[in-house]
Amino acid sequence: MVFFFFWVFCAVIVGLIGSNRTIGFWATFLLSILLSPVIALIIALCYQSKSSAYYQQQMLIQQQQATQAIQNLHQKDPTTTEIERLAKLKADGVISEEEFQKLKAKLIS
């Protein structure tokens, strides 16, 4: 009888350790009752802590936002691309400064 109470007491302790992990209290407690508190403790310690999982999730969200911001920076406005093309034509001497200014004003408006 004492052995049974000791087993349940150890299972509760291991369950409390598992409650701070992603496996949770009840899963760790049931594993402790069914298998052994020692085996359940080893299994619970293999799981990631909840704070670590939350931190990892937040870092993933920040990385995705940073990637999206970088992609938005690299996407050029069609007007900007057209003005760059006109500037190259002006630099090559194909169009004059006046033509460049007129076409640029037309694109901007």
Rosetta blueprint (number, residue, H / E / L):
1 M L
2 V H
3 F H
4 F H
5 F H
6 F H
7 W H
8 V H
9 F H
10 C H
11 A H
12 V H
13 I H
14 V H
15 G H
16 L H
17 I H
18 G H
19 S H
20 N L
21 R E
22 T L
23 I L
24 G L
25 F H
26 W H
27 A H
28 T H
29 F H
30 L H
31 L H
32 S H
33 I H
34 L H
35 L L
36 S L
37 P H
38 V H
39 I H
40 A H
41 L H
42 I H
43 I H
44 A H
45 L H
46 C H
47 Y L
48 Q L
49 S E
50 K H
51 S H
52 S H
53 A H
54 Y H
55 Y H
56 Q H
57 Q H
58 Q H
59 M H
60 L H
61 I H
62 Q H
63 Q H
64 Q H
65 Q H
66 A H
67 T H
68 Q H
69 A H
70 I H
71 Q H
72 N H
73 L H
74 H H
75 Q L
76 K L
77 D L
78 P H
79 T H
80 T H
81 T H
82 E H
83 I H
84 E H
85 R H
86 L H
87 A H
88 K H
89 L H
90 K H
91 A H
92 D L
93 G L
94 V L
95 I L
96 S L
97 E H
98 E H
99 E H
100 F H
101 Q H
102 K H
103 L H
104 K H
105 A H
106 K H
107 L H
108 I H
109 S L
